[in-house]
Amino acid sequence: MPVTNAPTPPTVSKLVTSAPPERFFGYYPGTVAVVTAASDGDRNVMSAGWHAALSAEPPLYGVAFGRARYTYRLVMASRAFAVHFLPFEHARAIAAVGSTSRSSGIDKFERFGLATAPGAVLDLPILQDAYLAYECRVSAVHETGDHDWIVGEVVAVHHRPEAFDEGRLQAGAAVPGTVYYGRSRYEALGSGRQADFPPETFRSEPPEG
Ligand SMILES: Cc1cc2nc3c(=O)[nH]c(=O)nc-3n(C[C@H](O)[C@H](O)[C@H](O)COP(=O)(O)O)c2cc1C
């Protein structure tokens, strides 16, 4: 098929090089995932911008976890995690669970209004507002710099049919996914609607009740 809407190449300027690197940036935008984990009666949720599909057969999904994350401890203890993708209408909650830690004692599900149901296969909270969720059993842990790249075999998939078209592509207009630009900026996938959620917003919120 001929390409009919190919963009005109922009005028190029010279590449600016820094070696060793001064800044490690510019790889965003990308979708942002929300990860849940549970162990020994405890549970938690955090955001993850560093995540990827790794294999189709078997289905494998990887997430980079900072070792200081409370969620990381739950994942290592239970050998399980769930990866979710939420519509833009929940961008504030995505920012909130990525700006606050269970280490401070809060239940982020309650605090930020995230409804859950039990997993189909694994003992995990599944976010009911997700348009796509994977239940993952940990199959490998790789130390990667200041994060661990944790690989999970996907043992169950949950999806909202209206979020996908007949070709299984995301139907952005029906349920716009959430894109992360970095520096607390989120966009409704494909719409140009953006919102900024600085982390201080959540850290200074008084507890409910
Ligand atoms: C948009 C966004 C993306 C993030 N991506 C990651 C990530 O890929 N890996 C990670 O370990 N932390 C990531 N974080 C930071 C954690 O979500 C954050 O440290 C969170 O407070 C951890 O919560 P916990 O200590 O309750 O587990 C991200 C935060 C935001 C807001």
PDBQT file of the ligand as one rigid body, heavy atoms in Angstrom, charges set to zero:
ROOT
HETATM    1  C1  LIG A 301       4.450   8.243  35.794  1.00  0.00    +0.000 C 
HETATM    2  C2  LIG A 301       5.320   7.498  36.761  1.00  0.00    +0.000 A 
HETATM    3  C3  LIG A 301       6.101   6.436  36.303  1.00  0.00    +0.000 A 
HETATM    4  C4  LIG A 301       6.893   5.709  37.197  1.00  0.00    +0.000 A 
HETATM    5  N1  LIG A 301       7.630   4.656  36.728  1.00  0.00    +0.000 NA
HETATM    6  C5  LIG A 301       8.292   3.869  37.609  1.00  0.00    +0.000 A 
HETATM    7  C6  LIG A 301       8.931   2.676  37.159  1.00  0.00    +0.000 A 
HETATM    8  O1  LIG A 301       8.897   2.317  35.996  1.00  0.00    +0.000 OA
HETATM    9  N2  LIG A 301       9.577   1.925  38.096  1.00  0.00    +0.000 N 
HETATM   10  C7  LIG A 301       9.626   2.284  39.424  1.00  0.00    +0.000 A 
HETATM   11  O2  LIG A 301      10.221   1.552  40.235  1.00  0.00    +0.000 OA
HETATM   12  N3  LIG A 301       9.023   3.400  39.855  1.00  0.00    +0.000 NA
HETATM   13  C8  LIG A 301       8.344   4.182  39.000  1.00  0.00    +0.000 A 
HETATM   14  N4  LIG A 301       7.693   5.293  39.435  1.00  0.00    +0.000 N 
HETATM   15  C9  LIG A 301       7.796   5.668  40.849  1.00  0.00    +0.000 C 
HETATM   16  C10 LIG A 301       6.875   4.830  41.769  1.00  0.00    +0.000 C 
HETATM   17  O3  LIG A 301       5.572   4.693  41.224  1.00  0.00    +0.000 OA
HETATM   18  C11 LIG A 301       6.813   5.566  43.120  1.00  0.00    +0.000 C 
HETATM   19  O4  LIG A 301       8.108   5.567  43.695  1.00  0.00    +0.000 OA
HETATM   20  C12 LIG A 301       5.800   5.026  44.084  1.00  0.00    +0.000 C 
HETATM   21  O5  LIG A 301       5.652   5.975  45.097  1.00  0.00    +0.000 OA
HETATM   22  C13 LIG A 301       6.187   3.696  44.682  1.00  0.00    +0.000 C 
HETATM   23  O6  LIG A 301       5.206   3.337  45.614  1.00  0.00    +0.000 OA
HETATM   24  P1  LIG A 301       5.421   2.235  46.751  1.00  0.00    +0.000 P 
HETATM   25  O7  LIG A 301       6.645   2.607  47.549  1.00  0.00    +0.000 OA
HETATM   26  O8  LIG A 301       4.152   2.317  47.542  1.00  0.00    +0.000 OA
HETATM   27  O9  LIG A 301       5.592   0.932  46.050  1.00  0.00    +0.000 OA
HETATM   28  C14 LIG A 301       6.917   6.054  38.572  1.00  0.00    +0.000 A 
HETATM   29  C15 LIG A 301       6.143   7.138  39.026  1.00  0.00    +0.000 A 
HETATM   30  C16 LIG A 301       5.356   7.847  38.122  1.00  0.00    +0.000 A 
HETATM   31  C17 LIG A 301       4.518   8.989  38.627  1.00  0.00    +0.000 C 
ENDROOT
TORSDOF 0
